[in-house]
């Protein structure tokens, strides 16, 4: 799991490096987004794979905008972080990644499509 403090640090570094307004717009929404990938029911993970966990956190951050600015950048970095914890990394081109993140932000792709895209555009680190 990625802690709230780690996410706030990632967001602040991203804003200072690439620009935008720093800060949280909706702390409850942010905490909910961070918890979503690790939810379970009846002792069964709702998002059992790293792809599903990454899709859940990315969709929650990118689509729900808990930060004042930088939601797409931070959402992408959190997806990448969850995949890297599992020894995977996104290998898409910058253009493909831009289109993917934009499609998440506009709601034009479903959760299952996000998972499928991640699976098709991710490699295991050797």
N, C-alpha and C positions, 0 to 999 in steps of 0.2 A: 504494500500500500504506500502511496505517496502522501506525506503529511501536508497539512495546511501550510505550515511554515515553509516547507520546500516549494510548494506551488507559488506562494506569495513571492518567494525569492526568485524563482524562475520568471514569473511575470514581471517583476521589477527590473531584472536584468534585460529582459526582452524589450521592455519599454525604453530603458536608457540606451540600449544599443540601436534600436530601429525607430524610435520616436513614438509619440502618442501620450495619452494621459494615463498616469499611474493611479491605481486605486481600485477598490472593490465597490461595485454598484449594489450587489445583492449577496451578502455573506451567507444567508441561508441557502440560496441557490448554489453558491460555490461549494459549500459543505455537502449539499445533496449530490452535486455532480461528482465530487471526490469519493463519496460513499457508494454510488451506483454500481461501479464495476465489481464491488465486493459483496453485494447483496446475496442473500441465500433464502431459501424457503425449505423448511423441513430438512435442514442440514444438507441441502443440495445447492451448490452455487448456481445462481441464475445466469451468470456469464462465466462458464467454466474454462474457456480457452483465453490465451493472451490476446488473440484477435478480437474476441468478443469484449474483453475488458477494455482494450484500446478503443474499440468502436464506441463503447458506452461512455467512456470519459470524454472522448473527442466530440461526440454528438452533444453531450450535455453541456460542455463548455462553449462550443462553437455556436450551437443553435440557441442556447438560453442566455448568453451574454451576461455572466455574473460580474465581469470586470467592466470598468468604464471604457476601456479601449484595449485592443490587443487580444481579443477573445480567440480569433482564428489562429494567430501565432501561438498563443499559449496552449490552445486545444491540440494543435499539431504536436507541439513539443511533449505534451503529456501522453499522447498516443505513442509517440516514438519512445518515450521513457518506459512505458509499460511493456512495449515489445522488446526493448533492449534488456530489460530485466530477465526476459525469457530467452535471451540470446538471439534475437531477431532484429532486423533493421529494414526500414523502408528504402526501396531502391528506385522509386519512380523518378522520372525526369521532373525538373522544376515546373514545366508547363502542365504535366499531368497532375502533379501535386497541387498546383494552384487551382485547377479545375475541380479536383476532388474536394478540396477544402471549401471552395466557393459553393459547390453543390450541397455540401453539408449545411452551410450557413443559410442557404435559401430554402432548405427543406425539400429539395428536389430529388434526393435519394433516401431510401429507407435504411433502417438499421441493418437489415440483412445485406443490402447492397454495399454498405460501408464495410461490413465484415468481409464480403467477397472481394472487394477492391483491395483491402489490406492483405488478404491471403494471396492475391495475384501479384502484388507489388512489394512483397516482403521476402527477404532471404534470411536464412539462418547464418549467423556469424560462424566462421570456421576457425 
